[in-house]
Amino acid sequence: MDACWRVIKVQALEEYRLLLTFAQGERKIFDMKPYLQYPMYQPLQSKVLFRSVHTNGETAVWNDDIDIAPETLYEDGVSL
C-alpha cells in the first residue's frame, strides 16, 4: 500500500461525510453519500452505524463487513 493512502484518523461528520487524516499529515473530507446507493454501503444509512467509523491503521472501517479502499478516500477526498 502506498503510505500516502494510509488513514491514521477518521471522524464522521454531518451529511455522511468523513474527516480523514492520512499518514503524511494531509487532511481531506470524503463524501460517502454517493456510495450509500450500493448494497455494501446501504447499512451506513443508519446514522448510528455511520458514526461508528474508525481506522484499522490503513483505511476507514465500520465493522467486519464494511470498509472502503484507502486509495478511493485519498484520490476522491477534498483537501482541507
C-alpha positions in Angstrom: 0.0 0.0 0.0 1.2 3.5 -0.8 2.0 5.2 2.5 0.2 8.4 1.5 -3.1 6.5 1.3 -2.9 5.2 4.9 -5.7 6.6 7.1 -4.5 7.2 10.6 -7.6 9.1 11.9 -11.2 9.3 10.8 -14.2 11.2 12.1 -17.8 11.0 11.0 -19.3 14.4 10.1 -22.8 15.5 9.2 -24.3 14.6 5.9 -22.4 11.3 5.6 -19.0 12.9 5.2 -15.7 11.7 6.7 -12.9 13.8 8.0 -9.7 11.9 7.2 -6.1 12.3 8.3 -3.6 10.4 6.2 -0.1 9.2 7.4 1.8 12.1 5.8 -0.5 14.5 7.8 -2.7 15.6 4.9 -6.4 16.0 5.8 -9.4 15.5 3.5 -13.1 15.5 3.5 -14.8 12.5 1.8 -18.4 12.4 0.9 -20.0 8.9 1.4 -23.5 9.9 0.2 -22.9 8.7 -3.4 -21.8 5.3 -2.1 -24.9 4.7 0.0 -26.8 3.5 -3.1 -24.5 0.4 -3.3 -25.7 -2.7 -1.4 -22.4 -3.0 0.5 -22.8 0.6 1.9 -26.6 0.7 2.4 -26.3 -0.2 6.1 -24.4 3.1 6.6 -27.7 4.9 6.0 -28.1 4.2 9.8 -26.5 7.3 11.3 -25.6 5.2 14.4 -23.6 2.8 12.3 -22.1 5.6 10.1 -20.9 7.4 13.2 -19.1 4.2 14.4 -16.4 4.6 11.8 -12.8 4.1 12.9 -9.5 3.2 11.3 -7.7 -0.1 11.3 -4.5 1.7 10.7 -4.9 1.6 6.9 -8.4 2.8 6.0 -11.9 3.7 7.3 -13.9 0.7 8.6 -17.3 0.3 10.2 -17.4 -3.4 11.0 -16.1 -6.7 9.8 -18.1 -6.3 6.6 -17.9 -2.7 5.6 -14.7 -0.7 4.7 -13.6 1.4 1.8 -10.4 1.4 -0.2 -7.9 3.9 1.1 -6.9 5.0 -2.4 -10.5 5.9 -3.0 -10.6 8.0 0.1 -7.4 9.8 -0.8 -8.0 10.3 -4.5 -11.6 11.4 -4.2 -11.3 13.3 -1.0 -11.3 17.1 -1.0 -8.1 18.6 0.6 -8.5 21.0 3.5 
